[in-house]
Amino acid sequence: MINVPQMFGELVFNDKTMQERLPKETYKALRETIKDGKRLDSTVANVVASVMKDWAIENGATHFTHWFQPMTGITAEKHDSFISPEGDGSVIMEFTGKELLKGESDASSFPSGGLRATFEARGYTAWDPTSYAFIKDGTLCIPTAFCSYSGESLDKKTPLLRSMEVINKHALRILKLFGNTEATRVITTVGAEQEYFLIDEKMYNQRRDLVYCGRTLFGAPSPKDQQKDDHYFGTLKPRVSEFMKELDEELWKLGVYAKTEHNEVAPAQHELAPIYTTTNIATDQNQLMMEYMKTVANRHGMACLLHEKPFAMINGSGKHNNWALSTNTGENLLKPGKTPEENAQFLLFLVAVIKAVDDYQDLLRISVASAGNDHRLGGQEAPPAIISMFLGDELTAILSALEHNEIYVHQERSELTGATVLPTIFKDTTDRNRTSPFAFTGNKFEFRSLGSTFSIAGPNMVLNTIVADALDEFATKLENAKDFDKELNLIIRNTVKEHERILFDGNNYTEEWVKEAKKRGLLNLPTTVDALPYIIKDKNVNLFTKHGILTKEEMFARYEILMAEYSKTINIEARTMSDMVRKDIIPAIVEYECKLSETAANKLAVSKDLTVNFEKTVIAKLSVIVDTLYQKTDELEASVEKAEKIEKSDERAVYYKDTVITLMNEIRTAADEAEMLVGKKYWPFPTYGDLLFSVR
């Protein structure tokens, strides 16, 4: 029998472990660093390092690594053993405060967007004490920030930590104005729901597109996929159930609050949702979650697909980012209370978020931009690329009343169940809107546009910064106000009036909304290439530099990195497609044509009266398809070669979007048509039906 409370966090150097093992003064100093952001003294670091090393060795660790998150979107680690030589040829196990606080890594091979030349190799990792160290595969992993020799941020953690400090600073200013002197810190919290697919590993290995690209580049529709919605919340298949049980156990050992798991809409698609925690820890834990999904799946003979759209024409995978603001005294600042119309503090924080989302729609769109997510956004399984907000009936009515200086009449909640044998359930104050990119869900906002492969660091860094900027503006006005209540009411009313265009409670999937959004002046940036140039607009550069989140140089570097990442992704997909067409698909079609020709010849040899209409018709269709595939693949290869000669990253990305992807779509259409004509035994790799229903 599994003892979950005993197992939970057993591989984490968490607060409980620190309190038990560290000297009282050391523990107190470390807690002040974690709680209040105070700088850690090196003498304290030496004590922590020694105790951390002993604990790690007791739990089977022989190495340590500074675990960091470069701009690749995944984690990185360089392992060093604890051994230190003695003069007699023996070794001792040693780990110093210096090794804990700072590491050195080769920075030249990580994306830098031009911040560093290739020959400039030195980079540094710095311990982040606000995220607990943990043991993974016999190695003590120390969460760290990553920067270049000259101090530029080369990672996702550093700007996120800066944004958490900024929103803490300005939220506390607001709370102080409302008379709250108990709260000393405001924390952003996140719960990131993770969607993924599980398919049989043997079939996965037969598809080079899945191995190289994470998604299928070819595949005719399966006769059955998600039409009946029978997979959604259905009974877990035995292999999936065993996978989920082991995944939970592995994550619980690492202190990850893995809570809810179920089948998603598409066949072979599933979801895991954790309990929320502080944004920094949630970000680290989501990276671990994705890593362990793949590792545990392999142990069960399965492959875990995290791509946003591994299969065309059926639902892709996202990551819903549930974001909230809380004080260190336990108050959720986005909780409306029983009478939100009277909760002025809540309303001020609410309109700050509304203002932030409207003013910086472009940054939120950029924070979820990738080649993979381009396939998913607006595809009826994800919100569209147009950023809008859903508040629900009650809050919308309250804000409308405030805007028009009217009295809001509070509505009592009605009972839903009716039948006497059922428990009493009261109707929530608002329904949920799954088509909205940014929806209020009771006491938090759900940013629904993230792709399943995403690090949540970027979107949350943006969210923290833009809301902090709005709070900064509000706090300044209120601090200088002669009449606090009058200025407060004015801020709330004017903010609603100036930013109500971002509020939309209807169906975001309709063409009518696209037209309406255009009338409202909302941005519609359908692809990554459309969105990315906005990151270097003056207003956005000014925002991040004003609050010390990123320098101008770091922002331009990120623009270059993201553009280059887009082009690299399409390049790999195009080259994989060309390889599969030439080595697999065309030979398979030709072989089937030969078989049909042989069959036709044999039939005519038996009797001239036998018909060969079927053979002739199919051969004729396949011959046209083969010619198309051959010609278009030639064009694709030439276009990729041309793209790689384009020096400017933005021009190269545009060429990939407009020319290379267009050719890829044409090739796929022809190949998928061929799949419907060629006999199954001749088709060179597993079909959609094989893949989606491979795990039983």
Backbone hydrogen bonds, N-H to C=O, Kabsch-Sander energy under -0.5 kcal/mol:
donor,donor_aa,acceptor,acceptor_aa,energy
4,V,2,I,-1.0
7,M,3,N,-2.4
8,F,4,V,-3.0
9,G,252,W,-3.3
10,E,7,M,-2.2
11,L,253,K,-2.5
12,V,9,G,-1.9
13,F,133,A,-2.7
14,N,12,V,-2.0
18,M,14,N,-2.9
19,Q,15,D,-2.6
20,E,16,K,-1.8
21,R,17,T,-2.1
22,L,18,M,-2.8
27,Y,23,P,-2.9
28,K,24,K,-2.5
29,A,25,E,-2.2
30,L,26,T,-2.4
31,R,27,Y,-2.6
32,E,28,K,-1.9
33,T,29,A,-1.6
34,I,30,L,-2.3
35,K,31,R,-3.4
36,D,32,E,-2.1
37,G,33,T,-1.2
38,K,32,E,-1.2
45,A,41,D,-1.8
46,N,42,S,-1.8
47,V,43,T,-1.4
48,V,44,V,-2.6
49,A,45,A,-2.8
50,S,46,N,-2.0
51,V,47,V,-2.2
52,M,48,V,-2.9
53,K,49,A,-2.4
54,D,50,S,-2.1
55,W,51,V,-2.4
56,A,52,M,-2.4
57,I,53,K,-2.6
58,E,54,D,-2.1
59,N,55,W,-1.1
60,G,57,I,-2.0
61,A,56,A,-2.6
62,T,138,G,-2.1
63,H,138,G,-1.2
64,F,80,D,-3.2
65,T,140,L,-2.7
66,H,78,K,-0.6
67,W,65,T,-0.9
67,W,142,I,-1.8
68,F,66,H,-0.6
68,F,76,A,-2.2
71,M,154,L,-0.9
73,G,70,P,-1.3
76,A,68,F,-2.7
80,D,64,F,-2.7
82,F,62,T,-2.1
84,S,92,I,-2.3
86,E,90,S,-3.4
89,G,86,E,-1.5
92,I,84,S,-2.6
94,E,82,F,-3.6
94,E,92,I,-0.6
100,L,96,T,-1.7
101,L,97,G,-2.7
102,K,98,K,-2.3
103,G,125,T,-2.6
105,S,123,G,-2.1
107,A,105,S,-0.7
107,A,121,A,-4.5
108,S,121,A,-0.6
110,F,107,A,-0.7
115,L,112,S,-1.6
120,E,117,A,-1.6
121,A,119,F,-1.1
123,G,105,S,-1.4
124,Y,147,C,-3.0
125,T,103,G,-2.2
126,A,145,A,-2.0
127,W,101,L,-2.1
128,D,143,P,-2.7
131,S,128,D,-1.6
134,F,141,C,-2.1
135,I,11,L,-2.4
136,K,134,F,-0.5
136,K,139,T,-2.6
139,T,136,K,-1.1
140,L,63,H,-3.0
141,C,134,F,-4.0
141,C,139,T,-0.7
142,I,65,T,-2.8
142,I,140,L,-0.6
144,T,67,W,-2.4
145,A,126,A,-2.8
147,C,124,Y,-2.7
148,S,152,E,-2.4
149,Y,122,R,-1.3
151,G,148,S,-1.7
154,L,146,F,-2.1
156,K,69,Q,-2.2
160,L,156,K,-1.1
161,L,157,K,-2.8
162,R,158,T,-2.2
163,S,159,P,-2.3
164,M,160,L,-2.0
165,E,161,L,-1.7
166,V,162,R,-2.0
167,I,163,S,-2.4
168,N,164,M,-1.6
169,K,165,E,-2.2
170,H,166,V,-2.0
171,A,167,I,-2.2
172,L,168,N,-2.0
173,R,169,K,-1.2
174,I,170,H,-1.5
175,L,171,A,-2.4
176,K,172,L,-2.5
177,L,173,R,-1.6
178,F,174,I,-1.1
178,F,175,L,-0.5
179,G,176,K,-1.6
180,N,175,L,-2.6
181,T,179,G,-0.9
187,I,326,S,-3.7
189,T,324,A,-2.4
190,V,277,T,-2.9
191,G,322,N,-1.5
193,E,191,G,-0.7
193,E,320,H,-2.4
194,Q,272,L,-3.1
195,E,193,E,-0.5
195,E,318,G,-1.7
196,Y,270,H,-2.2
197,F,305,L,-2.1
198,L,268,A,-2.4
199,I,303,A,-2.2
201,E,301,G,-2.4
204,Y,200,D,-2.2
205,N,201,E,-2.3
206,Q,202,K,-0.5
206,Q,203,M,-0.9
207,R,204,Y,-1.8
208,R,206,Q,-0.6
211,V,207,R,-2.1
212,Y,208,R,-3.0
213,C,209,D,-2.3
214,G,209,D,-0.7
214,G,210,L,-1.1
215,R,209,D,-0.9
216,T,310,P,-2.5
229,D,226,Q,-1.4
233,F,263,N,-1.9
234,G,231,H,-2.2
241,S,237,K,-3.0
242,E,238,P,-2.4
243,F,239,R,-2.1
244,M,240,V,-2.8
245,K,241,S,-2.2
246,E,242,E,-2.2
247,L,243,F,-2.7
248,D,244,M,-2.6
249,E,245,K,-2.0
250,E,246,E,-2.6
251,L,247,L,-2.5
252,W,248,D,-3.1
253,K,249,E,-2.1
254,L,250,E,-0.9
255,G,252,W,-1.9
256,V,251,L,-2.7
258,A,256,V,-2.2
259,K,273,A,-1.9
260,T,273,A,-2.5
262,H,271,E,-1.6
264,E,269,Q,-2.7
269,Q,266,A,-2.0
270,H,196,Y,-3.3
271,E,262,H,-2.1
272,L,194,Q,-2.5
273,A,260,T,-3.2
275,I,257,Y,-2.1
277,T,190,V,-2.0
279,T,188,T,-2.5
282,A,278,T,-3.1
283,T,279,T,-2.2
284,D,280,N,-2.0
285,Q,281,I,-2.9
286,N,282,A,-2.1
287,Q,283,T,-1.7
288,L,284,D,-1.8
289,M,285,Q,-2.5
290,M,286,N,-2.2
291,E,287,Q,-2.0
292,Y,288,L,-2.9
293,M,289,M,-2.0
294,K,290,M,-1.5
295,T,291,E,-2.1
296,V,292,Y,-3.0
297,A,293,M,-1.8
298,N,294,K,-1.9
299,R,295,T,-1.4
300,H,296,V,-1.0
300,H,297,A,-0.8
301,G,298,N,-1.6
302,M,297,A,-2.7
303,A,199,I,-3.0
305,L,197,F,-2.5
305,L,303,A,-0.6
306,L,304,C,-0.6
314,I,311,F,-0.9
317,S,308,E,-1.6
319,K,450,L,-1.8
320,H,193,E,-0.8
321,N,319,K,-0.5
321,N,447,F,-2.6
322,N,191,G,-2.3
322,N,320,H,-0.8
323,W,321,N,-0.8
323,W,445,F,-3.3
324,A,189,T,-2.1
326,S,187,I,-2.7
327,T,331,E,-2.1
328,N,185,R,-2.0
330,G,327,T,-1.8
332,N,330,G,-0.5
333,L,325,L,-2.5
333,L,331,E,-0.7
334,L,325,L,-0.6
335,K,332,N,-1.5
342,E,339,T,-2.2
343,N,340,P,-1.0
344,A,342,E,-1.4
347,L,343,N,-2.3
348,L,344,A,-2.2
349,F,345,Q,-2.1
350,L,346,F,-2.7
351,V,347,L,-2.5
352,A,348,L,-1.6
353,V,349,F,-1.7
354,I,350,L,-2.1
355,K,351,V,-2.7
356,A,352,A,-2.3
357,V,353,V,-2.7
358,D,354,I,-2.2
359,D,355,K,-2.9
360,Y,356,A,-2.0
361,Q,358,D,-1.0
364,L,360,Y,-1.8
365,R,361,Q,-2.4
366,I,362,D,-2.5
367,S,363,L,-2.1
368,V,365,R,-1.2
369,A,366,I,-1.9
374,D,370,S,-1.5
375,H,371,A,-0.6
375,H,372,G,-1.1
376,R,373,N,-1.0
377,L,373,N,-2.5
378,G,383,P,-1.7
379,G,376,R,-2.5
380,Q,382,A,-0.6
387,I,385,A,-0.5
389,M,502,I,-3.1
390,F,438,F,-2.2
394,E,429,T,-1.0
396,T,392,G,-2.0
397,A,393,D,-2.4
398,I,394,E,-2.4
399,L,395,L,-2.7
400,S,396,T,-2.1
401,A,397,A,-2.2
402,L,398,I,-2.3
403,E,399,L,-2.7
404,H,400,S,-2.0
405,N,402,L,-1.2
406,E,401,A,-3.6
408,Y,406,E,-0.5
410,H,408,Y,-0.7
416,L,425,I,-3.1
417,T,425,I,-0.6
419,A,417,T,-1.8
422,L,419,A,-1.3
427,K,414,S,-3.3
434,R,432,R,-0.5
436,S,433,N,-1.3
438,F,388,S,-0.9
439,A,446,E,-2.2
440,F,390,F,-3.2
441,T,444,K,-2.8
445,F,323,W,-2.7
446,E,439,A,-3.4
447,F,321,N,-2.8
447,F,445,F,-0.7
448,R,437,P,-2.8
448,R,446,E,-0.9
449,S,437,P,-0.5
450,L,319,K,-0.5
452,S,317,S,-1.4
454,F,451,G,-1.4
458,G,455,S,-0.5
460,N,456,I,-1.8
461,M,457,A,-2.4
462,V,458,G,-2.3
463,L,459,P,-2.5
464,N,460,N,-2.8
465,T,461,M,-2.0
466,I,462,V,-2.8
467,V,463,L,-2.1
468,A,464,N,-2.2
469,D,465,T,-2.1
470,A,466,I,-1.6
471,L,467,V,-2.6
472,D,468,A,-2.5
473,E,469,D,-2.0
474,F,470,A,-2.5
475,A,471,L,-3.1
476,T,472,D,-2.2
477,K,473,E,-1.9
478,L,474,F,-2.5
479,E,475,A,-2.8
480,N,476,T,-1.3
481,A,478,L,-0.9
484,F,482,K,-0.5
487,E,483,D,-2.4
488,L,484,F,-2.8
489,N,485,D,-2.4
490,L,486,K,-2.0
491,I,487,E,-2.6
492,I,488,L,-2.3
493,R,489,N,-2.6
494,N,490,L,-2.8
495,T,491,I,-2.4
496,V,492,I,-2.0
497,K,493,R,-2.2
498,E,494,N,-2.8
499,H,495,T,-1.7
500,E,496,V,-0.9
502,I,499,H,-1.6
503,L,500,E,-1.5
504,F,389,M,-3.2
504,F,502,I,-0.5
508,N,506,G,-0.7
510,T,507,N,-1.0
514,V,510,T,-1.3
515,K,511,E,-2.1
516,E,512,E,-2.6
517,A,513,W,-3.4
518,K,514,V,-1.7
519,K,515,K,-1.9
520,R,516,E,-2.0
521,G,517,A,-0.6
521,G,518,K,-0.9
522,L,517,A,-2.6
531,A,527,T,-1.7
532,L,528,T,-2.7
534,Y,531,A,-1.9
535,I,532,L,-2.2
536,I,533,P,-1.1
537,K,534,Y,-1.5
540,N,537,K,-0.7
541,V,537,K,-2.4
542,N,538,D,-3.0
543,L,539,K,-1.6
544,F,540,N,-2.0
545,T,541,V,-2.3
546,K,542,N,-2.4
547,H,543,L,-1.6
548,G,545,T,-0.8
549,I,544,F,-2.3
550,L,544,F,-0.9
555,M,551,T,-2.0
556,F,552,K,-2.3
557,A,553,E,-2.1
558,R,554,E,-1.9
559,Y,555,M,-2.0
560,E,556,F,-2.1
561,I,557,A,-2.6
562,L,558,R,-2.7
563,M,559,Y,-2.2
564,A,560,E,-2.5
565,E,561,I,-2.6
566,Y,562,L,-2.0
567,S,563,M,-2.1
568,K,564,A,-2.7
569,T,565,E,-2.2
570,I,566,Y,-2.1
571,N,567,S,-2.5
572,I,568,K,-2.4
573,E,569,T,-2.2
574,A,570,I,-2.8
575,R,571,N,-2.5
576,T,572,I,-2.3
577,M,573,E,-2.6
578,S,574,A,-2.4
579,D,575,R,-2.1
580,M,576,T,-2.5
581,V,577,M,-2.4
582,R,578,S,-2.4
583,K,579,D,-2.5
584,D,580,M,-1.9
585,I,580,M,-2.5
586,I,581,V,-2.7
588,A,584,D,-1.9
589,I,585,I,-2.5
590,V,586,I,-2.7
591,E,587,P,-2.5
592,Y,588,A,-2.1
593,E,589,I,-2.6
594,C,590,V,-2.5
595,K,591,E,-2.1
596,L,592,Y,-2.4
597,S,593,E,-2.7
598,E,594,C,-2.6
599,T,595,K,-2.4
600,A,596,L,-2.8
601,A,597,S,-2.5
602,N,598,E,-2.4
603,K,599,T,-2.3
604,L,600,A,-2.3
605,A,601,A,-1.9
606,V,602,N,-1.4
607,S,603,K,-2.2
610,L,607,S,-1.3
616,K,612,V,-2.5
617,T,613,N,-2.7
618,V,614,F,-2.6
619,I,615,E,-2.5
620,A,616,K,-2.3
621,K,617,T,-2.3
622,L,618,V,-2.9
623,S,619,I,-2.4
624,V,620,A,-1.7
625,I,621,K,-2.0
626,V,622,L,-2.9
627,D,623,S,-2.1
628,T,624,V,-2.3
629,L,625,I,-3.1
630,Y,626,V,-2.8
631,Q,627,D,-2.6
632,K,628,T,-3.1
633,T,629,L,-2.2
634,D,630,Y,-1.7
635,E,631,Q,-2.1
636,L,632,K,-2.6
637,E,633,T,-2.6
638,A,634,D,-2.1
639,S,635,E,-2.4
640,V,636,L,-2.4
641,E,637,E,-2.1
642,K,638,A,-2.2
643,A,639,S,-2.6
644,E,640,V,-2.1
645,K,641,E,-0.5
645,K,642,K,-1.1
646,I,643,A,-1.5
647,E,645,K,-0.6
652,R,648,K,-2.4
653,A,649,S,-2.2
654,V,650,D,-2.1
655,Y,651,E,-2.1
656,Y,652,R,-2.3
657,K,653,A,-2.5
658,D,654,V,-2.9
659,T,655,Y,-2.6
660,V,655,Y,-1.5
661,I,656,Y,-2.6
663,L,659,T,-2.0
664,M,660,V,-2.3
665,N,661,I,-2.4
666,E,662,T,-1.8
667,I,663,L,-2.3
668,R,664,M,-2.5
669,T,665,N,-2.3
670,A,666,E,-1.8
671,A,667,I,-2.6
672,D,668,R,-3.0
673,E,669,T,-1.6
674,A,670,A,-1.9
675,E,671,A,-2.1
676,M,672,D,-1.2
677,L,673,E,-0.6
677,L,674,A,-1.3
678,V,674,A,-2.5
682,Y,679,G,-1.6
683,W,679,G,-1.0
683,W,680,K,-0.7
691,L,687,T,-2.5
692,L,688,Y,-3.1
693,F,689,G,-1.4
694,S,691,L,-1.3
696,R,694,S,-0.7
